[in-house]
Amino acid sequence: MTQCRTKYKSLFFDLDDTLWDTSYNNKKCLEEIYSGYHFGRYYPSFEDFFNHYMPHNLMLWDQYRNQAIDRRTLILERLLYVLRPMGIDDESFARRLNDDFLQRTTTKTRLLPGAIDLLEYLSPDYRLFILSNGFREVQSLKMQNSGLAPYFERILLSEDVSIQKPHRKIFDYALKNTNSRRSESLMIGDSYEVDIVGAQNARLDQLWLNPSHLAPKGNPPTFTVHSLADIMLFL
């Protein structure tokens, strides 16, 4: 092991849109769904379908993170929202469609630029973990199929503790279950509201992947970078 330049020993990575290109991969899956189920009979174009689906999906995820709805409601309502304008209000079909969508996501392998190079650089010096709000049945497969899995000791999911980031409990759970010291750990993620604020509430240092150069909506993170390659400047 080479000499580490920082005080950190454990790095907790968000997965979606931090390493795995969720925006691109999920849109491709939805495009396959749109085509395969012939939704063009109801929506003028895929973009119309996507623009109807995505804002509502994001709203539901926000409610799920804040425990306003449960997983079942999230899964059903994000798809029933696009099915009802077609005259379809069938929960069993929505569940099958969701299963199909999730299975398709596990086959997508596009990562953010520089992801593997960064992990190759970090893995000799740090213990690496995934800390994600994603669903158990897909996150491990997404990591295996995209080549991320060998770099990480463990995947820690919100479902393990029935609470999502940004709540402090999941960060405390991650520290305890990886035998990591708070003062020697860093949370790395793309969502200011979820990853950064959550880590701040847990008194954990944070590194914000912020490619859009957004202004923080609260206290500034410990570090801010605009690409994965920039992380090597700090670690």
Secondary structure, 3 states (H helix, E strand, C coil): CCCCCCCCCEEEECCECCCECHHHHHHHHHHHHHHHCCHHHCCCCHHHHHHHHHHHHHHHHHHHHCCCCCHHHHHHHHHHHHHHHHCCCCHHHHHHHHHHHHHHHCCCCCECCCHHHHHHHHCCCCEEEEEECCCHHHHHHHHHHHCCHHHCCEEEEHHHCCCCCCCHHHHHHHHHHCCCCHHHEEEEECCHHHHHHHHHHCCCEEEEECCCCCCCCCCCCCEEECCHHHHHHCC
